Amino acid sequence: AAGVIQSPRHLIKEKRETATLKCYPIPRHDTVYWYQQGPGQDPQFLISFYEKMQSDKGSIPDRFSAQQFSDYHSELNMSSLELGDSALYFCASTGTSGTNTQYFGPGTRLTVL
Amino acid sequence: AQSVTQPDIHITVSEGASLELRCNYSYGATPYLFWYVQSPGQGLQLLLKYFSGDTLVQGIKGFEAEFKRSQSSFNLRKPSVHWSDAAEYFCAVGVTAVSKLTFGTGTRLQVTL
């Protein structure tokens, strides 16, 4: 079965640079979520989209922005990167089952030097 | 706001022994409940979920969990642990069919041979 695809899988950036993370949800899933997992931490919700509209927002820094496109893929844009942004970034998607079953991608590991 | 508590940070069991990982949630109504497993540097794999109906749910890899409303708990169990079960286990809660997930801090399972 098709899963959530994230690219790139690994990304190394310098401080103050920008990064763009991409997420391709499971086919026919219309809701996308972004989570950030710091080293040794649990995943923390950043932002979500439903039908290309932002549906919820968590503790996402103002330096970050995201959007969902017409084909339902989503991109997380991160600017003025800081050392503390080094983390594993997960995308999850869910469909219309009504059970809030979120399927997670493999994650993008971002390292800021 | 909802919250999740996983009281055990680290558990060690012998291969073949039984396992129970604890999860308690705080929310006024019955939430959507999930257990995810994460191997080092990997994504989150859904083990099982509960949102209504039979309070004992079966998942993949021989895992099961029981929802107990009176105790606000959703403990994960496995009758006989395999060495490959060594990983980090996260309990998570959602409050609607499309809401973000709030994760517990995780329980690291170590399996001795």
Interface residues (C-beta under 8 A of the other chain):
Chain A: T31 Y33 Y35 Q41 D42 P43 Q44 F45 S48 Y50 S55 D56 G58 L88 F90 A92 T94 S97 G98 T99 N100 T101 Q102 Y103 F104 G105 P106 G107 R109
Chain B: Y32 F34 Y36 G41 Q42 G43 L44 Q45 L46 K49 F51 F90 G94 T96 A97 V98 S99 K100 L101 T102 F103 G104 T105 G106
